[in-house]
Amino acid sequence: MSKSFLVATFSDADTLLHAVRAVVREDFKVYDVYAPYPIHGLDAAMGIRRSRLPWVTFIVGCCALTFALCFQLYTSVLDWPLNVGGKPDNSTLAFVPICFELTVLLSGLATVAALFLRARLYPGKKELLFAEGVTDDTFALVLRRRESPFDSNRAWKVLQENGADRIRERETES
């Protein structure tokens, strides 16, 4: 199954940002934007929501903290109680370093794993660059053409009016 895209390249970040705003204003869905460096305000112009990765980190951190506390209570109170210097078996102050370390470790690993899953980054994945030089000095705006009504002529006109250096259609295999 092939997918059809409309790719416009730009020479500078300001023109790209202006074109993204114009395309969104004309009710076209931006598939992706490529830039050699981060552009302030691009996410808002594209209409991208805030990431939910912090929620993954928070939930896994809470689970890791609960696991660390329960495991230490189980091992020191129920499974292998030792009288060390007359301290109580369930001395929670002694549990703080392990709880902190496990919470940070598991939260960090889960965040990285969630990022890789969400971004579909896996070993052997072939990269898909829509325009030459997008990692060097070219800015690109990609619109996906779907089976639903997509007015290609109007999209070309909007992109040309907003400073696109080059516009071309691209087919990819999924």
GROMACS elastic network, one bead per residue, 0.5 to 0.9 nm:
[ bonds ]
;  ai    aj funct       b0    kb
    1   172     6  0.84911   500
    1   173     6  0.59447   500
    1   174     6  0.59116   500
    2   171     6  0.63350   500
    2   172     6  0.53339   500
    2   174     6  0.59317   500
    3   144     6  0.77118   500
    3   145     6  0.75665   500
    3   146     6  0.79702   500
    3   170     6  0.82570   500
    3   171     6  0.55886   500
    3   172     6  0.52786   500
    3   173     6  0.63251   500
    3   174     6  0.69584   500
    4   143     6  0.88019   500
    4   144     6  0.61450   500
    4   145     6  0.53722   500
    4   146     6  0.73798   500
    4   169     6  0.70946   500
    4   170     6  0.58566   500
    4   172     6  0.66328   500
    5    31     6  0.85586   500
    5   130     6  0.88006   500
    5   142     6  0.65742   500
    5   143     6  0.56248   500
    5   145     6  0.54510   500
    5   146     6  0.86778   500
    5   168     6  0.84307   500
    5   169     6  0.56665   500
    5   170     6  0.51139   500
    5   171     6  0.62837   500
    5   172     6  0.80838   500
    6   141     6  0.82399   500
    6   142     6  0.57263   500
    6   143     6  0.50580   500
    6   144     6  0.62416   500
    6   145     6  0.70152   500
    6   152     6  0.82734   500
    6   155     6  0.84982   500
    6   156     6  0.84834   500
    6   167     6  0.71000   500
    6   168     6  0.59109   500
    6   170     6  0.62777   500
    6   171     6  0.89438   500
    7   130     6  0.68985   500
    7   131     6  0.73657   500
    7   140     6  0.67324   500
    7   141     6  0.58277   500
    7   143     6  0.64912   500
    7   144     6  0.87000   500
    7   166     6  0.81137   500
    7   167     6  0.56241   500
    7   168     6  0.54001   500
    7   169     6  0.60719   500
    7   170     6  0.70083   500
    8   131     6  0.83979   500
    8   139     6  0.84004   500
    8   140     6  0.55732   500
    8   141     6  0.52105   500
    8   142     6  0.64781   500
    8   143     6  0.85073   500
    8   156     6  0.87767   500
    8   159     6  0.70857   500
    8   160     6  0.87779   500
    8   164     6  0.58980   500
    8   165     6  0.72083   500
    8   166     6  0.56058   500
    8   168     6  0.65660   500
    8   169     6  0.88149   500
    9    16     6  0.81883   500
    9   131     6  0.73754   500
    9   134     6  0.87635   500
    9   138     6  0.66904   500
    9   139     6  0.55314   500
    9   141     6  0.63454   500
    9   142     6  0.87675   500
    9   164     6  0.57361   500
    9   165     6  0.56411   500
    9   166     6  0.53569   500
    9   167     6  0.65565   500
    9   168     6  0.89207   500
   10    13     6  0.76666   500
   10    15     6  0.67863   500
   10    16     6  0.59933   500
   10   138     6  0.63588   500
   10   139     6  0.50051   500
   10   140     6  0.60646   500
   10   141     6  0.80454   500
   10   163     6  0.70197   500
   10   164     6  0.51883   500
   10   165     6  0.53151   500
   10   166     6  0.73389   500
   11    15     6  0.75196   500
   11    16     6  0.79513   500
   11   137     6  0.76538   500
   11   138     6  0.59492   500
   11   139     6  0.62534   500
   11   140     6  0.88767   500
   11   163     6  0.87487   500
   11   164     6  0.80475   500
   11   165     6  0.69541   500
   12    15     6  0.57353   500
   12    16     6  0.64806   500
   12    17     6  0.89247   500
   12   137     6  0.84947   500
   12   138     6  0.75971   500
   12   139     6  0.67153   500
   13    16     6  0.50384   500
   13    17     6  0.61024   500
   13    18     6  0.85703   500
   13    35     6  0.78234   500
   13    39     6  0.69387   500
   13   139     6  0.69575   500
   14    17     6  0.51283   500
   14    18     6  0.61487   500
   14    19     6  0.85627   500
   14    39     6  0.88173   500
   15    18     6  0.50893   500
   15    19     6  0.60979   500
   15    20     6  0.86208   500
   15   162     6  0.69670   500
   15   163     6  0.62297   500
   15   164     6  0.79243   500
   16    19     6  0.50438   500
   16    20     6  0.61367   500
   16    21     6  0.86707   500
   16    33     6  0.87809   500
   16   139     6  0.68259   500
   16   140     6  0.75375   500
   16   141     6  0.73867   500
   16   162     6  0.81895   500
   16   163     6  0.79358   500
   16   164     6  0.79605   500
   17    20     6  0.51216   500
   17    21     6  0.63301   500
   17    22     6  0.86827   500
   17    39     6  0.81999   500
   17    41     6  0.79995   500
   17    42     6  0.63909   500
   17    45     6  0.72718   500
   18    21     6  0.52625   500
   18    22     6  0.62811   500
   18    23     6  0.87351   500
   18    45     6  0.87499   500
   18   162     6  0.68779   500
   18   163     6  0.87081   500
   19    23     6  0.60490   500
   19    24     6  0.85431   500
   19   141     6  0.83302   500
   19   158     6  0.79025   500
   19   159     6  0.64785   500
   19   161     6  0.85084   500
   19   162     6  0.51914   500
   19   163     6  0.72852   500
   19   164     6  0.79254   500
   20    23     6  0.51633   500
   20    24     6  0.61637   500
   20    25     6  0.84687   500
   20    30     6  0.76783   500
   20    33     6  0.85415   500
   20    42     6  0.80427   500
   20    45     6  0.64477   500
   20    46     6  0.65428   500
   20   141     6  0.73891   500
   20   159     6  0.88865   500
   20   162     6  0.89384   500
   21    24     6  0.52476   500
   21    25     6  0.60433   500
   21    26     6  0.86814   500
   21    42     6  0.89302   500
   21    45     6  0.55276   500
   21    46     6  0.71635   500
   22    26     6  0.62712   500
   22    27     6  0.88764   500
   22   158     6  0.71888   500
   22   159     6  0.82147   500
   22   162     6  0.74917   500
   23    26     6  0.51265   500
   23    27     6  0.66198   500
   23    28     6  0.56192   500
   23    29     6  0.77441   500
   23    30     6  0.76038   500
   23   155     6  0.76014   500
   23   158     6  0.67727   500
   23   159     6  0.74171   500
   24    27     6  0.50905   500
   24    28     6  0.53981   500
   24    29     6  0.65619   500
   24    30     6  0.71594   500
   24    45     6  0.76816   500
   24    46     6  0.69402   500
   24    47     6  0.82260   500
   25    28     6  0.75479   500
   26   155     6  0.85392   500
   26   158     6  0.81699   500
   28   143     6  0.74937   500
   28   144     6  0.89631   500
   28   150     6  0.82402   500
   28   155     6  0.78092   500
   29    46     6  0.85573   500
   29   143     6  0.64699   500
   29   144     6  0.73650   500
   30    33     6  0.76087   500
   30    46     6  0.67073   500
   30    47     6  0.89284   500
   30   141     6  0.74814   500
   30   142     6  0.62856   500
   30   143     6  0.50541   500
   30   144     6  0.72109   500
   31   141     6  0.79624   500
   31   142     6  0.54572   500
   31   143     6  0.50046   500
   31   144     6  0.56816   500
   32    46     6  0.86596   500
   32   140     6  0.83284   500
   32   141     6  0.62807   500
   32   142     6  0.52263   500
   32   143     6  0.71207   500
   32   144     6  0.87777   500
   33    42     6  0.87090   500
   33    46     6  0.86570   500
   33   139     6  0.75643   500
   33   140     6  0.56688   500
   33   142     6  0.60705   500
   33   143     6  0.89901   500
   34    37     6  0.87743   500
   34   129     6  0.87080   500
   34   130     6  0.86132   500
   34   131     6  0.87801   500
   34   134     6  0.60636   500
   34   135     6  0.79237   500
   34   138     6  0.80450   500
   34   139     6  0.56305   500
   34   141     6  0.65299   500
   34   142     6  0.82252   500
   35    38     6  0.68425   500
   35    39     6  0.76871   500
   35   134     6  0.59902   500
   35   135     6  0.68838   500
   35   136     6  0.83878   500
   35   137     6  0.77155   500
   35   138     6  0.66243   500
   35   140     6  0.66375   500
   35   141     6  0.89540   500
   36   133     6  0.85786   500
   36   134     6  0.60628   500
   36   136     6  0.56709   500
   36   137     6  0.59476   500
   36   138     6  0.68700   500
   36   139     6  0.69819   500
   37   135     6  0.84403   500
   37   137     6  0.89687   500
   38    42     6  0.83147   500
   39    42     6  0.57219   500
   39    43     6  0.84774   500
   40    43     6  0.78449   500
   40    44     6  0.89172   500
   41    44     6  0.54158   500
   41    45     6  0.62367   500
   41    46     6  0.87594   500
   42    45     6  0.50055   500
   42    46     6  0.61349   500
   42    47     6  0.85592   500
   42    48     6  0.87839   500
   43    46     6  0.51981   500
   43    47     6  0.61694   500
   43    48     6  0.53072   500
   43    49     6  0.79102   500
   43    50     6  0.89075   500
   44    47     6  0.50238   500
   44    48     6  0.61087   500
   44    49     6  0.80283   500
   45    48     6  0.78310   500
   48    51     6  0.86892   500
   49    52     6  0.88287   500
   50    53     6  0.89943   500
   51    54     6  0.72438   500
   51    55     6  0.87193   500
   52    55     6  0.54760   500
   52    56     6  0.69014   500
   53    56     6  0.50807   500
   53    57     6  0.63637   500
   53    58     6  0.86979   500
   53   111     6  0.64607   500
   53   114     6  0.71872   500
   53   115     6  0.72413   500
   54    58     6  0.61033   500
   54    59     6  0.86136   500
   54   111     6  0.78370   500
   55    59     6  0.60298   500
   55    60     6  0.83990   500
   56    59     6  0.53192   500
   56    60     6  0.60245   500
   56    61     6  0.82712   500
   56   107     6  0.79054   500
   56   110     6  0.72421   500
   56   111     6  0.63824   500
   56   114     6  0.75175   500
   57    60     6  0.53706   500
   57    61     6  0.58672   500
   57    62     6  0.85987   500
   57   106     6  0.86139   500
   57   107     6  0.50437   500
   57   108     6  0.70073   500
   57   109     6  0.89369   500
   57   110     6  0.67354   500
   57   111     6  0.55913   500
   58    61     6  0.50029   500
   58    62     6  0.61910   500
   58    63     6  0.86508   500
   58   107     6  0.72968   500
   59    62     6  0.51916   500
   59    63     6  0.62588   500
   59    64     6  0.85700   500
   59   107     6  0.82535   500
   60    64     6  0.59524   500
   60    65     6  0.84958   500
   60   103     6  0.78921   500
   60   106     6  0.69065   500
   60   107     6  0.54545   500
   60   108     6  0.89861   500
   60   110     6  0.69282   500
   60   111     6  0.85813   500
   61    64     6  0.50240   500
   61    65     6  0.60878   500
   61    66     6  0.85544   500
   61   102     6  0.84382   500
   61   103     6  0.50334   500
   61   104     6  0.69652   500
   61   105     6  0.87474   500
   61   106     6  0.67858   500
   61   108     6  0.86403   500
   61   110     6  0.89732   500
   62    65     6  0.51470   500
   62    66     6  0.61849   500
   62    67     6  0.85554   500
   62   103     6  0.74223   500
   62   107     6  0.87224   500
   63    66     6  0.51044   500
   63    67     6  0.60428   500
   63    68     6  0.85617   500
   63   103     6  0.81043   500
   64    67     6  0.50014   500
   64    68     6  0.60384   500
   64    69     6  0.85740   500
   64    99     6  0.77860   500
   64   102     6  0.62932   500
   64   103     6  0.50189   500
   64   104     6  0.84450   500
   64   105     6  0.87895   500
   64   106     6  0.64618   500
   64   107     6  0.75362   500
   65    68     6  0.51558   500
   65    69     6  0.61939   500
   65    70     6  0.85457   500
   65    99     6  0.56218   500
   65   100     6  0.73929   500
   65   102     6  0.70279   500
   65   103     6  0.53629   500
   66    69     6  0.52719   500
   66    70     6  0.60471   500
   66    71     6  0.84144   500
   66    99     6  0.83725   500
   66   103     6  0.89460   500
   67    70     6  0.52068   500
   67    71     6  0.58871   500
   67    72     6  0.84541   500
   67    99     6  0.85068   500
   67   102     6  0.88500   500
   68    71     6  0.52286   500
   68    72     6  0.61075   500
   68    73     6  0.85058   500
   68    95     6  0.81954   500
   68    98     6  0.70565   500
   68    99     6  0.52827   500
   68   100     6  0.87343   500
   68   102     6  0.67763   500
   68   103     6  0.79229   500
   69    72     6  0.53123   500
   69    73     6  0.60695   500
   69    74     6  0.84979   500
   69    92     6  0.82675   500
   69    95     6  0.70281   500
   69    96     6  0.86745   500
   69    98     6  0.86321   500
   69    99     6  0.64936   500
   70    73     6  0.51217   500
   70    74     6  0.59958   500
   70    75     6  0.85678   500
   71    74     6  0.50938   500
   71    75     6  0.61214   500
   71    76     6  0.85133   500
   72    75     6  0.51836   500
   72    76     6  0.59201   500
   72    77     6  0.81214   500
   72    90     6  0.83912   500
   72    92     6  0.89179   500
   72    95     6  0.69515   500
   72    98     6  0.87395   500
   72    99     6  0.89158   500
   73    76     6  0.53694   500
   73    77     6  0.55921   500
   73    78     6  0.74099   500
   73    79     6  0.89988   500
   73    89     6  0.81990   500
   73    90     6  0.61327   500
   73    91     6  0.87242   500
   73    92     6  0.83663   500
   73    95     6  0.86294   500
   74    77     6  0.55254   500
   74    78     6  0.51353   500
   74    79     6  0.60872   500
   74    80     6  0.83251   500
   75    78     6  0.59042   500
   75    80     6  0.56483   500
   75    81     6  0.73595   500
   76    79     6  0.64056   500
   76    80     6  0.54863   500
   76    81     6  0.50194   500
   76    82     6  0.71374   500
   76    89     6  0.58915   500
   76    90     6  0.66540   500
   76    91     6  0.89232   500
   77    80     6  0.65232   500
   77    81     6  0.50416   500
   77    82     6  0.82237   500
   77    89     6  0.53975   500
   77    90     6  0.61216   500
   78    81     6  0.63392   500
   81    89     6  0.63095   500
   82    89     6  0.69525   500
   83    86     6  0.58079   500
   83    87     6  0.66859   500
   83    88     6  0.74438   500
   83    89     6  0.71081   500
   84    87     6  0.59001   500
   84    88     6  0.82096   500
   84    89     6  0.84244   500
   85    88     6  0.89653   500
   86    89     6  0.89550   500
   87    90     6  0.84783   500
   87    91     6  0.71024   500
   88    91     6  0.56659   500
   89    92     6  0.89304   500
   90    93     6  0.88480   500
   90    94     6  0.86334   500
   90    95     6  0.87292   500
   91    94     6  0.57074   500
   91    95     6  0.70720   500
   92    96     6  0.67565   500
   93    96     6  0.55304   500
   93    97     6  0.84116   500
   94    97     6  0.70949   500
   94    98     6  0.82388   500
   95    98     6  0.56744   500
   95    99     6  0.60963   500
   95   100     6  0.86546   500
   96    99     6  0.51263   500
   96   100     6  0.60445   500
   96   101     6  0.85818   500
   97   100     6  0.51953   500
   97   101     6  0.61404   500
   97   102     6  0.85892   500
   98   101     6  0.51537   500
   98   102     6  0.60232   500
   98   103     6  0.83771   500
   99   102     6  0.53418   500
   99   103     6  0.60063   500
   99   104     6  0.86024   500
  100   103     6  0.52000   500
  100   104     6  0.62114   500
  100   105     6  0.85456   500
  101   104     6  0.52980   500
  101   105     6  0.60133   500
  101   106     6  0.85333   500
  102   105     6  0.50690   500
  102   106     6  0.59128   500
  102   107     6  0.81576   500
  103   106     6  0.55378   500
  103   107     6  0.58831   500
  103   108     6  0.83952   500
  104   107     6  0.52377   500
  104   108     6  0.59978   500
  104   109     6  0.85655   500
  105   108     6  0.53355   500
  105   109     6  0.62266   500
  105   110     6  0.85857   500
  106   109     6  0.51455   500
  106   110     6  0.59605   500
  106   111     6  0.84565   500
  107   110     6  0.51944   500
  107   111     6  0.60909   500
  107   112     6  0.86955   500
  108   111     6  0.51540   500
  108   112     6  0.63094   500
  108   113     6  0.86345   500
  109   112     6  0.52467   500
  109   113     6  0.61424   500
  109   114     6  0.85722   500
  110   113     6  0.50222   500
  110   114     6  0.59835   500
  110   115     6  0.84757   500
  111   114     6  0.51043   500
  111   115     6  0.60949   500
  111   116     6  0.86264   500
  112   115     6  0.50729   500
  112   116     6  0.62163   500
  112   117     6  0.86320   500
  113   116     6  0.51607   500
  113   117     6  0.61579   500
  113   118     6  0.85493   500
  114   117     6  0.50791   500
  114   118     6  0.59507   500
  114   119     6  0.83903   500
  115   118     6  0.51735   500
  115   119     6  0.59336   500
  115   120     6  0.82158   500
  115   121     6  0.82318   500
  116   119     6  0.52622   500
  116   120     6  0.57892   500
  116   122     6  0.69744   500
  117   120     6  0.50102   500
  117   121     6  0.64358   500
  117   122     6  0.78300   500
  118   121     6  0.78204   500
  119   122     6  0.88747   500
  120   125     6  0.84601   500
  121   124     6  0.89271   500
  121   125     6  0.69846   500
  122   125     6  0.58891   500
  123   126     6  0.89213   500
  128   172     6  0.89044   500
  129   132     6  0.73603   500
  129   133     6  0.88797   500
  129   134     6  0.74493   500
  129   135     6  0.89074   500
  130   134     6  0.80617   500
  130   140     6  0.78277   500
  130   142     6  0.76817   500
  130   170     6  0.76041   500
  131   134     6  0.60853   500
  131   138     6  0.80717   500
  131   139     6  0.86200   500
  131   140     6  0.68173   500
  132   135     6  0.82022   500
  132   136     6  0.87494   500
  132   138     6  0.75239   500
  133   137     6  0.58869   500
  133   138     6  0.52599   500
  133   139     6  0.81753   500
  134   137     6  0.61366   500
  134   139     6  0.58228   500
  134   140     6  0.67221   500
  135   138     6  0.71232   500
  135   139     6  0.86160   500
  136   139     6  0.89619   500
  140   164     6  0.89957   500
  143   155     6  0.87356   500
  144   150     6  0.89817   500
  145   148     6  0.81383   500
  145   149     6  0.86463   500
  145   150     6  0.61925   500
  145   151     6  0.88531   500
  145   152     6  0.80563   500
  146   149     6  0.73715   500
  146   150     6  0.67018   500
  147   150     6  0.75116   500
  150   153     6  0.88762   500
  150   154     6  0.87161   500
  150   155     6  0.83006   500
  151   154     6  0.54270   500
  151   155     6  0.63239   500
  151   156     6  0.87898   500
  152   155     6  0.50438   500
  152   156     6  0.61610   500
  152   157     6  0.85926   500
  153   156     6  0.51129   500
  153   157     6  0.61921   500
  153   158     6  0.86930   500
  154   157     6  0.50130   500
  154   158     6  0.61680   500
  154   159     6  0.85897   500
  155   158     6  0.51600   500
  155   159     6  0.61405   500
  155   160     6  0.85380   500
  156   159     6  0.51969   500
  156   160     6  0.60448   500
  156   161     6  0.85166   500
  156   167     6  0.73196   500
  157   160     6  0.51549   500
  157   161     6  0.60479   500
  157   162     6  0.85870   500
  158   161     6  0.51921   500
  158   162     6  0.62818   500
  159   162     6  0.51994   500
  159   163     6  0.66361   500
  159   164     6  0.56125   500
  159   167     6  0.78280   500
  160   163     6  0.55052   500
  160   164     6  0.51692   500
  160   165     6  0.77644   500
  160   166     6  0.83773   500
  160   167     6  0.80082   500
  161   164     6  0.75106   500
  164   167     6  0.67986   500
